[in-house]
Amino acid sequence: MNGRINDIFNEPHSYRRNLPHIQSVNACYFVTTRLVDSIPISILLRLEMERENFERQLKRIKAESERADLKREFERKHFKKYDEVLDKIACGPVWLGNEHVAKIVMDAVKYYDGIRYELLACCIMPNHIHMVFWMGEENVKRFSESLRRNRVSPYIVTNTMQSIKKYTAIRANRIIKRSGQFWTRESYDHVIRNERSLQRVVNYVLNNPVKAKLVEQPDDWK
């Protein structure tokens, strides 16, 4: 593991950030983004290796439907591991636990409601945030107009999250009297494919504080 960490920090010859998948219009999204350094590098590397191993195994399966089913199941379990680490709050900052910082973030999320997306659920945890929203053609049209004609990237969810994170990072840093990176650059986003899954995800988001043992009932979490 230490060798892998050293490899990462000694690769000056090339660089490519993980690219987001093409993000669809008229889709419902479950998005999670977290504070910088909120997951230890050792765990991130382990999760990365698990994904790489899975993708290698997936290439050996010829049936497209079987690959799709396996991928959905992997993503569900993979995200659960990721979120359980965040819920333990065992590493990194908890700036979102500051009531003034949390308000800045929630206000920014609500600001884009009805403009870039239709917000269905949101929960701000001490070190990460969950959002569920619908992004339709009208949302993207308004988004396009705000960026001038024909300048909308296919990464419409990524662009929206970057806007929220940039705005909130500047203002949150002022409140907690610090400078530097506030959020991780990448966010986790997942397309919700049916009404049953939507209900399950919304329940998951609203019950996250209970699952993390921060409160006993969802309504107790401000």
N, C-alpha and C positions, 0 to 999 in steps of 0.2 A: 504493500500500500504506500509506504513512504517513497519507494521508487517511482510510483505513478505520480505522486504529488510533485516530486522533483522534476519529472518529465514535463508536467503542465507549466511549471514556472521557468522552464528552460527551452522554450520553443519560439525563438525570436524570428524565424524565417517565414512563417506564414501564420495567418489568423483567419478564422471564420466563425462568427457567432452562430449559434443554433437558429436556423431560420424558422419563423412561424409558418404553419400550414396555411394554404389559401383559405380565407375566411369568407363564408357565404353570406349573401343577403337573404332576408326572410328566414332567419334562423334564431333559435333561442340558445344563449350561451351561459355556461357556468364558468366564471373567471375567479381565480385566486391569485393574489399577489402578496408579497411579503417584504418585511424590512430586510435591509442588507445585513449579512452575517447572522441571520436567524436560524440557519441550519449549519452544523459543523461540516467542514470540507470533507472529512472522512465519510460522513453519511451521504453527502452528495455524490462522491465518487462511487460508493457502493451502489447507489440507486442508478447511476449512469451505467455501471458495469452490468447490472441486472437488465437494463433496457437493451444494451448492446447484445447481450447473450440471447435475449428473447427475439430480437430482430433477426439474428442469424438463424435461429431455429425456425422462425416464421417463413423464411425464404425457402425452406425445404418442403413446405406444404403447398400443394398445387391447387387445391380447391379454394376459389376466391371466397366463397361463403364461410368456409371453415376458418380461413385466415381472418376474416372480419370479426367473427365471433370470438376467436382467441384474442385478437387485439383489444376488443372492447373489455373483455374480462381482465386482461393484463393492465389496461389503463385504470380500471376501477381499483384493483388491488394496489397498483403502483401509487396512485394518488392517496389512497388510504394510509400507506406508510409515510408518505410525504407530510400529510396533514397531521398525523399522530405525533410526529417529531415537533411540529410547530405548536401543537396543543400542550405539550409538556413544558414549553417555555424554559428549556434547560440551557439555552445558548442564545447569546446576542441580546440586542436591545428590546425594550418593550415600550417604545415611545407612544404607540397607539393607546396605551393605557392611560395616558395623560388626557383628561377630559377635553381640554382646549384643542389639543392636536386631533383627537377623534372627531370633534365637531367640524374642524376644517376639512377633514377627509369626507365626512358624511355630507357636508354642504356641497363639496365638489362633485360627489357622486350624484346628488340630487339635481345639481345644476344642469347636467346633461340629460336628465330624464325628460323625455318628450322631445328632445332635440336629436341626439345621436343614438338614443336607444329608449326603450320603454322598460323602466326598472320594475322587476317583479319581487326581488328580495335582496337584502344586503345585511351583512353582519361584520362589525369591526371588532376583531380580537386584539389582544395586546401586541401581537407581532405580525399579524396578517389580516387580510380582508377578503371576504367572499362576496361575490355579486352574481345575481342571476338577472339577465335581461334579454328582451327581444329586440333584434335589430332588423328592421324592415326597409323596404325600398324608400319610403318617405323619409326615414331617418337618414339614410345614406344620401338622399337627394339634398337634404338640408346641410349635411356634412360637406358634400361636394361644393355647394354654393359658398360655404364659409371658407373653403380652401381655394376658391376660384375653379373655373370650369376645367374638367378633365385632369384634376390633380389628385384624385382619390386613389390611394394604394389599394391593392387587393387585400392588404393586411389591415382591414378596417377596425377590427377589435384591438389589435396591437396599437394602432395610432391613437385610438380613443384612450386606452389605458396609459399611454405615454403622456398624453395631455393632462390627465388627472394626476399622474405621479409627479410630473414636472411642477405643476402649480402647487400641489400640496407640500412637496419637499421644501420649496423655498420658504413657505409660510410656517411650516412646522419647525424647520431649523431655527427660525427666528425666535419662536416661542421657547424652545429648549436650549437656546443659546449655543448652537454648534454650527459647523459647516461640513460640507462633504456629502457623499452619497447617502441617501435616505432609504430608497427602495432598491430592490434588485432590478436589473434591467429587464429580465424576462418575466412574463406572467404565465400561469397555467390557464389554458382555456380549452373548453370541451363543449361540443355541440350536443344539446339535449334533443333526442330524436323522437320522443313521443310524450303524450300527456302523463302517462304513468311515471316515466322517468323524471319529468318536470316536478311532479308532486314530491317524489322521493328526494330530489335535490333541494327543493325549497325547504322541506322538513329538515334535511341535513344542515343546511345553512343556519336556520333559526334555532336549532338545537345544539349548535356547536359549543356555545358557552357551557351548556349542561354536560355535554360529553367531555369537555375539558375540565370539569369539576370546578368551574368558577362560580356557578350559581346552581340552585336546585330546580328552577323553572325558567323556561325561555323568557317569559315576561319580566323576570327579575333583572335581565341584562339590559342596561339602558340603551 
